[in-house]
């Protein structure tokens, strides 16, 4: 008995430590696969011995160390019992109508609305007390500040980051996050709302906990939320939940995961009774409400393989180890690579060199993951040179978590210029469709992109692109076709794409309205002073100096000359075709109806000799806003300065063709 209690104590300590990391954005201590196995073992020991330890994770809801004011939940946010068996779901449903929905893998947040306004947003915490993060609500997508419901509403939802947004942020920032949930969790402890917004966290409601209306149907409650503008979790109703019906529904959801249709990370499914009165009548066992819902987790299928080598992938300043192993079949696909996140994770698993025997799964049916090392051969060889630029590397140890990561010491490494390349291929830049920030990071890491012109030479690597994970023949062909179709570009977009400091689209247009591109470049390169373009309307000495300095720099000029060998440039600046708006300054705000978008309205004003700026000032002649009675800051500013506010109809009557 003493040995079993000792094992229970060790398991509880390990599981709690892993949970703390899981829910608070810290580096992963163990895989979900290992956690589930440990939890199941601890549960079995508790049943066998009849002893439940005070700190047992079977009795606790997830902890929350997010800094901020602690607040008690109006309704306890208890967790759900879990199973990997369809038979268990059928038995629990008991032929009552149920709903099946995603079990989103993020952080549960509880939103409260009173009289149509958000009054608080609180993390789940321990299920009874959470952290008030209302100050971050505006930084989350899907959390409206106001709704049309006049009463008291309590809504539970999951804060998640899509796989695409996670890959983009990780690539741009170079920070070390194991998965989207890890990033979302760490983000909610930040103090800067703008930094949180950059993470693109979406809040997706999964249940209406309370409303003043008597709505005894879960489905009708979710329809109410949708009617209020909330983007709710995807769900399907089963009126007769027998084995065949539940299996069919589970298979349908599973296929959406394996086919990559669902954009957000999930770690299973949830079944819920449609009858909310019956659901609320259950008892509470441990930290589970017996009828509140039942979670289904996929049975992870593992496969044994042998490590062939470690590939070091560089994105931003972080160089990530990737295990390349003998191909195995998992979830109907061939898997031969899995990220190892960082040096600390390699050490935790015991990763060695070629010949190391490993076990691999596809976590949540999607992400290849090494879950354990069966036998280590040799030692892990950490490169002392960056695989992208060849400069020395350094091992960085986090002061907070102690996590060890490998970093490049070269500030000019192409991998650290990812944002620059992302702007280059963007729609207002070279408009190369199909090349995401994550794709750019991968190509840079492969050593194919060192300067702008290399993007137009990706055709030389088409065969290699086809061999990359998540690409294939069709993706490779589409990327190359998109690159080729972007070889002809207007001069305005080219100047924007070059990432010249202070030169956005408006500045580029003003420069090119004064001189053609060739003359601009020649004048900048030969200028004996930096303010030679300062007299151009809207440029001034600061923007002129930034432009001149960029083209004076020998490295920049070489990059430009190389690029010009790959592309054709057309004139994108058109002279004003009329004078209806000549000499006048406009500000456009709000939605437009007669024009496709605000850019089209702006283009018309400029074609008529006018100017469009982003903020209202004493030099503004007119503010265009279809909501003339709006209390927005721009309307208030215009009113205080005596500037006329025009609707589109007013504008068209006075200045339209």
N, C-alpha and C positions, 0 to 999 in steps of 0.2 A: 504493500500500500504506500509506503514511504517513497518508493521509486516512482510510482505513478503520480503522486502529489508533486514530487520534484519536477517531473516531466511537464505537468500542468503549469507549474509556476514559470518554468522556462518558456513554454509555449505562449503563455499570457504576456510575458514581458516582451518577447520577440514580436508578437502580433500587435501589441499596443504601440511599440516603437515604429513598426511599419505603418500603422494607421495614422500616427502623428505626421509622418512624412507624406503619406498619401493625401491627407486633407489640408495640408498647410504649405503645399508648393515646394517641399524639400526634395532632395534627390531620393530616388527609389531605394528602399532598403531590401525589399523582396518583390518578386513578380506576383501578379494576381493569382497565377497558378499555384505558387508556393503558399500564398496567404490562405487561399481556399482549402488547400490540403491541410494546413496547420489548424485552421478553424474547425474543419470536420473532425480532425483527430482530437482536439480539445473537447468538442461537444461529445464525442464518443466516450472520452475518459470521464467527463462529468456524469453522464448517465450510468457508467459502470461503477463509479465510486460513490455516487450520490452527493458529491461535494462540488460546490461552485465557489470559486475564489472571488474575493471582493473586487479584484481588478480584472476579472475575466471579460474579454471582449464579447463573449456571448451575451453579456448583460448590459453592455454599454452601446450607446449610439455614438457615431463618430465625434471626436473632439474637434475643437475649433480654437486655434490660438490667434486668430485674426485680431490685430490691435483695434481697439475701439470700445465704445460703451456697450456693456452687456445688457441684454433685454430679454425678459421672459416671454415665451410664446403664448399667445392667446389660446392656441390649440396645439397640443404636443405633436411634434413631428417625429413620430416613431418610425423605425425601419421595418422592412418587410422580411418575412421568412423567405428563404431561397431554396430552389430545387433545380436539379438538372434532368428531372424525370417528367415526361408528358403524362404518365399515369397519375402523378401527384397533382398536376394541374386539373385533370379531369375529376379526381376525387374531391378536390377543394371546390371546384365550380358547382358540383352537385346538381348539374343540369339547370342551374339558374342562368338567366341571360348575363353575359359578361362582356367586358371590353378588353381587347388585347392592344397594348401600346409599347412603344420603345422604352427601355430603361436607359435613359441618357446618362452618359458617363461624365458628369461634371460636378457642380456643387449646388445643393438645394438652397434656394433663397425664398423667403416668404414675403410677399408684398401685401400691404394693407392699404385700402382706399376708403376714404370717408368723404361724403358729399362731392364725389367726382374728382377728388385729388389724392395723389399718393401721399400718405402720411408717414409710412415707414417701410424700409426694406431691411430685412434681418436674415443673417445666415442661419443655417440649421443648428449649428453648434452641437450640443449634446442631446438635442431633441426637445429639451424643456427651456433652455436658455441659449440665445445666439448673440451675435454681434450686430449692432445697428450700423449699416453701411449706406444709409439713405443719401449721404453726401456723394456717393458714387453712382446713384441711379441714372443720372443723365449721361453717364459714360457707358452704359450698357444698352445694347440694342434690344428692343422688344419690351422695354419698361416705360410705358407712357406716363407722363407726369399728370395728365388729366384724362378722365373718361366720362362718358355720358351717364353713368350709373349714379344716382343720387344717394344711395344708401351705404351700408357698411359691407365691404368685401374683403375676404382673406383668400389669397391665391398662392398656391405652392407651385414652384417651377424650378427648372434646372438651368444653371448658368454654364454654357458650353462654348467651345471654340471649334469651328470646323477644321477638318484635316488640312484643307487648302490654306486657310488663314494661319493655322499653326505653322505649317511649313514655311510660309512667306515670312512670318515674324521671326521664326527661329533663324532663317537664312539671313535676314537683314540685320538682326541684332547680334547674332553670334553668341547669344546666351545659351546656357545648357539646361534644357528642359526635356524630361523623359517622354512626355506625351501631352496632348492638349489639356487634359484635366489638370495635370501638374502646373501648366502655365496659367490656366484660369484661376486655380487656387492661389498661387503666388501673387497674381495680379490684384486680387481683392484685398490684399493687405497693403497696397500702395496708397500713398496720400494724394498723389497728383492725379486728378480726374482725367486730364488730357493723356497722360501716360496709360491709364487704364483703357481709355477709348481706343488707343492705338492697337490694343490687343484684340479688338473686335469680338468681344464676349457677347453672345446672344442668350437672352433669358427666354426659355420656352416653358410656358405653364403646362403642368400635367394634372392638376386637379383644382377645382374651386372648392375650397375648404368650407367657406361660409358666405352666405348672402342672406338678405332679409326676406327674399322671396322663398316660398315653399316649393323647392324643386327636388323631388325625390328620385330623379334619374341622373346618373353620372353623365350620360350622353347629352342630355338636355342642358346640364350645367356647362359642359364644354362648348356647346353651341352658343350659350349665352356669352361666354368669354370671347368666342370668335366674333360674335355680333358687336362686341365692344372694341374690336380691333386687335385682339391678342392673337399671336401666331402660336397656336397650341400644338402639343405633341400629336404626331400621327397615330391614329387608332382605328380599330375595326371591331364591329359588334358581332358576337356569336350568340344567337338566340337559343341554339341547342348545342351546347359545348360538350359533345361526346368526343371520344378519342380521335375519330376521323376529322372532325371539324377543327379541333385544336391543333392537330398535327398539320393539317393543310394551312392554317393561318400562320403557325410557327415557321413552316417551310417558306411561305411567301415573304415573311419578314427577313428570314435568313438569307434568301436569295438577293434581297435588296442590299444586304451587307456585303455578301461575297461579290456581287456585281458592281459594287461601288456606287450604288444609286443614292444611298443615304449619306449626306455630307457630314453628319456629326458623329462623334464617337459614341458608341453604345456598348454596354456590357451585359446585355440580355433584354428580356421583355418583362412586362408587368401585366397580370390579369387583375381586373377590378370588377366587382359586382355592379351592375347597372342600378340596382336597388340600393340607394344610399342609406336608407333607414335600416335595412338589414345589415349593410356593411358596418354601420356604427354600433350595432348591437353585440358585436363580438367582445371577447375579453382581451386583456393584455397579459401576454406570457413573456417574461423576461423583458426584452426591449421591442417585442413585436406586438402589434395589434392584429389579432388572429383573422379578422375579416376585412381589414382595411385594404388588402391586396396581397398578391403572391408573386414573387419574382422568379423568373425562369432564366437560368444562365446556361449558355451552351457548354456542352461537354468538350473540353479542349482535347484535341488529338495531337499527340506528340510523335516525333520521329527522331531516331538516332542518326547522327551523321558524323563526319570527320572533317575537322578544320583543315582547309587547304592553305589559307594565308589570311593575314589581317590587312585590309585596305584602309588607308588613312584618308578620309574625305574632308576637305577644307571648305568651310562656309563662314564668311566674315572672318573673325580672328580665331575661331575654334576649329581644331582639327580632330575629327571624330573617328574612332576606330569602328570598322565595319567587318564583321565576320563573313568570310567567303568560304563556303563548305561544299562538300559533295552534295549534288542536288537530291532533294527529297520531295515526295508528294504529300501536300497538306491541303485540305479543304478543296480538293479538285484542281490545285495548281502546283506547278513546280517551283520550289523555293530553294534558293542557293545563297542568299545574302541576308544578313540581319544586323541592324545597328547595335553597337555595344555601348552607345551613349558617351562614355568617358573612361578615363583610366581607372577611376575608383570602381566602376562597375566591372571592368575586366578583372581587377584584383579580387572583388567580392566573389565572382564566379570561379576564379582560378584559371582564367584563360592563359594558355601557353602558346606554343608555336604550332607549325604544321604537324598534323597527326593527332592533335588533341581531340578526344572523343566528347561530343556534345549532344544535348537533347534540345530539340527545337519545337516550338508551337507557332500557330498564327493567333496571336492574342485577339480576342473578340472577333475572330474569323478574318481579320484583316492584316494586322501588323506582325511580320515575322519576328520572333523573339527567342533568344537563347535562354533557356530556363535553368539549365544546370550543366556542369562539366562532369562527365563520368570518369575521365582519365586525362590527366595533363601530360603533354609531351613538350619538352623544351621550355623555353621562357618567352614571354611577351617582349618583342623587340619594338621599342618606342623610337620613332625616327627623330634624328637631331636636325633634320632639314625639312622645310615646308614642301609638300608635294606639288604645290602650285608655282611658287616663285623661287624655291631653292634656298631661301634665307634660313638662318638658325631658328630652332624652336625652343620653347621654354615650358616647363610644367608649372602651371598655376594652381595654387591651393586656395580655395575659398575660405575667407576668414569666418564666414557664418556657418557653412555646412561641412567644411573640410573636404569637399569634393575636388579631386584632382583632374584638371583638363589640360590638354596640350594646345599651345597657342603659337602662332607665327609672330616673329618679332619685327617683320617688315611692314611699316605703315603704308607703303605703296603697293602691297600685295594685291593682285587683281581680285582675290576673294574678299578683301576688305572694301572694295569699291562697288559692292553689289547694288546699292541704291542708285549709284551713277548709271550702271548698266540697265537697271529697271526703268529709269527715266528715259534712257536712250531708246528702248524698244516700245515705250508706252504709246498710247493712241495719239496724244498731242505731240509726241516725238516722231520716231521713225514708223510708228504704227505697224509693228510686226506682231500679228495676231498669233496666239498659241504658245508664246514663250512667256511663261510665268516667272516670277522671282525665284521660286523653288527650282524651276528648270534651268534658269540662268546659273544658279548656285551649283547645280550638278555639272553643267558643262564647264564652268570655271574650274571646279574641283578636278574634272577629268583632264584639265590642262589644255582645253581647246580654245579658250578665250583669254587673251592677254591685253587686247585693245579693241576698239570699236570695229575695225575692219574684219576681225576674226569672226564676228557674227555672220558676216556675208560669205564666209568660207566654211560654214558648217556642213555644206554639201560634201566636203571632203571626208566628213565623219559619219555619213548617213548609215553605213553598215554598222558602225560602232553604236550609234544611237539606237538602232533596232535591238541591239543586245542588252540595253540597259533595262533594269527592272521598271515596270509600269510604262514602258514605251511601246515597243513593237513596231512592225512595218508601217502600219497606218499612221501612227503618231509621228514617226520619223519623216514619212513622206509629206505629211501636212506641214510640219515645221519647216522643212526645206522649201516647200512651195510658198509658204508665207514669207520667208526671207527673200526669195527671188522676186515676189510681187512687190516688195518694198524697196527695191533698188532705185526707184525714181521717187524723189521726195521734194516737196516745196521748200524753198529756202527758209521760210519762217520756222517750219517744223525742225529743220536741220539745226538751226541756231539754238532752239530750245533743247533739242536732244543732246547737244554737246556739253550740257551741264556747266555752262559758263556762269560764274557767280553773278547774281543780280539780273541775269538775262532770262526773263520768262517770256511768254508769248507776246505780251504787249510791248515790251522793250524791243524784242526782235522785230516786230512790225514797224516800230518807229525808226529803228536803224535802217531797215531795208526800204523804207519809204524815202529815205534821204539818199542812199547809195545802193547800187547793186552789190550782190554778195562778194564778187571778186574784188571790187574796189574797196569795200569795207575791210576785207582781210588784208589787202595790200596796205591801206592807210594805217591800220592798226599795227602791222608789223614794222612799218617804217617810221612811225610817229616819233617825233622828238619830245613830245609832251603827252601826258595821259588824258588831258581834257579836250582832245580834238573833236569829240562828238558831243560835247556838253551843250552846244547851242541848239541841238536838235530838240524839238518840243518833247518834253516828258523824259529826257535822258539825264541831263545834269552831269556834274563832274564825277560823282561817285560811280554811277553806272558806266560812264565813259571810261574811267580808269580801270574798272573790272574787266571790261571788254578788251581794252588795249593790253593789259597785263597778260591776259590769257593767251592772246595770239603772239605776244613777244616771247613767251616761254617756249624754249626750243623743243621740249618734249611734247607739249601740247600741239605745236605746229606740225611736228612729225606725225602725230596721231591723226591730225586733220588731213594732212596730205595723203597719208595711207588710205584713209577712209574715202577721200575723193576719187581714188583709183577704182573703188568698188561701186560707186553710186552715180546717179545722174540727178542734177539739181535743177528744178524749175522755179520760176518766179511766182511766189505765192501772195505777194502784196499787190493788191489792185488799187489803182488810183480811184479817188472818189468819182462816182458816176453821176452824182447830182449834188445839189447844195441846199436841200431842204433843212438839214440840221447843222449847216455850216456855222462854226464858231461857238456851238453850244455844248455844254457838258451835261450828261445824263447819268443817273444811277438807276439800275433795274433791280427790283427785289420781288420775291414771291413767285407764284406760278404764273405762266403765260398761257393763253388760249389760242390766239390767232396765229402766233408763230410756233414752230415746232418746239423750240426751247429758247432759253434766254440768250444763248450764243447766236441763234439766228437773228433775234432782235438786235443784238449788239452789232452783228455784221451789217445789218441794214443801216443802222445809225451811222456807222463808220463810212459806209458807201455813200452817205449823203453829207459827208464832211464833218460829222459830229464826233464826240469823244464820249466813251463810257468809262466811268471809274467805279470803284468798289464801295466807296463810303461818301456820305453826304457831307459837304463842306460849303463854305461861303461862295466857292467858285462854281457850285452846282447850279444849273439852270432849272432842271426838272427831275423829280423822282417819279419813276413809273412803277406803280403798284396797283394791281387790280382790286386789292382790298384797301380802298381809300380811307376807311374808318378804322383801320388797324391801329393798335396801340404799340406796334413794334418800335424799336429804338430808332430805326431810320425814319419812320413816319413822324415820330416826336421831334427828331432833330430837324427835319424839313419844316415842320410847323413852327418850331422856335426861330428858324432863320427866315421864315416867310417865303420858302421855296414851294412852288406849285406842285401838287401831287396829281399825276395823270393816271387814269386807267388806260388800258390798251386802246379802248374805243376813242378816248380823248386824244391819245397820241396819234392814232391813225387819222382822225379827223383833221388834226393840225399839220402832221408831218408825213402822212402816208401818201403813196402814189395813187 
